Structures are given as structure tokens and as C-alpha cells.
Amino acid sequence: MDFQGIVLQQIIYFATILLIGFIASKTNYITNECVTQLQKFMMKIALPFLILTGVANGGTRTELIKMWPFVIEMFFMFGLSIAIGFVTGKILRLKKPIINSHICSVSFINSALVGFPIITAVFPERSGLYIAAYMIVETVMTWTAGVGILSSASGKAQISFKKMITPSTIALVIGLVMIFADIHPKNIVWDAITGVGTLQKYIGLIYIGADIGRRGFKKLFENPRVLVSVPIKLVIIPIAFFFILKATGLVSDEMLLAGTIFAMLPSMLIISVLADEYNAAPDYSVASLIATTVCCLFTMPIVFSFLAGFCTL
């Protein structure tokens, strides 16, 4: 299978929709209020439906149980990213709260808006299983390590188990229950719900483009050191992740490539929201979000093509 070609096609696809959202924002066809409402619809309706239907349609109970190595792989990805973020933050001589924002910006990824569509395109028959396994890890890591790092920027580290209960995690649990109960609906209502979920890849990308348009690029230059997060997040981390796991031989090449797709994604949107909530240099996280989102359009095809050459599928 031409994985490199599929990823390149998806990047061109993303870039086109991002540009549409960006232009719509700059021409005021999408207002600030509209961008905010898009985010709410995306996070509370479209994304949960995408997760629910993607997981429930993703495979069988036996296939899901066999995904346990991928769960461990994703925990390793987050652990490695946090370690690299801490070390590079110290090298850059970043102080609190910027170093906290830096660590989370290079460690947590935009899985829902960028990662899931690519996983679905590259592994169409097993994408639901990869998404389910990843979501379990992301939920745990975001609301424990992520919140802990950001909250410690200006006080004592906190862990928010209560905030794990979101429309997306509820959808994930329901989808997992459906897999274990061998429930695979095939009716017009389920098809309609699936259709709403597929809107996520369009609405999400339009939202990101519009959000970049309303924020502007000047934030990137308010703290030039944020630009260093681009090669760290998009090049160093995925390459280190790939070759460390490749050397261990603990996972199959398919799982390794799936994990690499997640490792090379841009910064997570929710991190900028949490950074603002905990006063952990939110401007730095927003600038990192913009920089990595734009630059990933160029780095992802190159990095993935290079690493895929070391796999045989």
C-alpha cells in the first residue's frame, strides 16, 4: 500500500480546507462568534459521534483486545514527548510558566482534527480500533499529566478526574460497550449518526483555519523561542519515537506506523484552553498551536515518507 501517497493526499486535503476557513475568517464570512459556536458543535456533537461510530464500527471484541500493545505504545509516546519537552525547555532556558506550556505543547497532539482522518484513510478497516485505543490513553494523559504540568506553573499540581467526563469520553465508553456486546447497528438512524460524525473532518479543519485567521500570525513573533517547538514537535519526537520502538521490536510495523502518525501531529487545541485556565503562558501555547499546525502540512509528508521506508507492509 502506498502509505506515503495517502498521507500526502490527506495533507493537501487538509491544507485546502484550512485555507478556506482562513479566508472565510479574514473576509468576515465567519465571525468570531461563529468560530466559537463551531468549536462547541465540533467538540460536543460532531466529534463524539465520530468517536462513537468509528469505535463501534471498528472491529470485533477479539480484535480490540489484541490492541493492548498499541495502548502501551501510546503511553510510551506521551512519556517520551514529555521527557523531550522538559529537556528541550531546560536547554532553551525557559522558566515557569512558559516551560510548562512548552512541555504540553510538544507532548499533546491534535488527534481529533488531524490524526483521526489520516488514520481512517491509511488504515480504513482498523481505524476504529486504533482510535479507541488511542482515546483511552489520551483521556488519561490529558487530565492527569497534562493538567498536572499546566497547573503546577503557578501553584500546586492538580489532577482532574472529574474533567475526564466529556461528550467524547462518554461516546468512547458507549462505543467500547457496543464492541464487547457485539452490537453493530445497520439502519438509517445509525447511518445518519455516522454522517454527522464525518462532518468533523470538515468542520474541524474549517474551525482551525478560521481560528488562525482571527488570531493572526503575529503571536508567533511575540516570543520567537516558540518557533523552536516546531522541529521538536514535528521532527525530533516522531523520529525518536519511531527508531526507539523499531529497535525494541515490541510492536508490528503496522502499529508502529499508526503510532508514528500520532507522534508527528501538531499541538493539541485543548492545551491552549487549559493553559489559559491555569495561567500557564496561554499565548505561548496558542503560538505553538498555530506554528505546528501550519508547519505540519510540510513536515508530515516528509517525515512519514522517510520513516515508512524502514517498514515492510
Buried (B, 14 or more C-beta within 10 A) or exposed (E): EEBBEBBBBBBEBBBEBBEBBBBBBBEEEBEEEBBEEBBEBBBEBBBBBBBBBBBBBBBEEEBBEEBEBBBBBBBBBBEBBBBBBBEBBEEBEBEEBBBBBBBBBBBBBBBBBBBBBBBBBBBEEBBBBBBBBBBBBBBBBBBBBBBBBBBBBEEEBEBBEEEBEBBBBEBBBBBBEBBEEEEEBEEEEBEEBBEBBBBBBBBBBBBBBBBBBBBEEEBBEEBEBBBBBBBBBBBBBBBBBBEEBBEEEEBEBBBBBBBBBBBBBBBBBBBBBBBBEBBBBBBBBBBBBBBBBBBBBEBBBBBBBBBBEEBEE
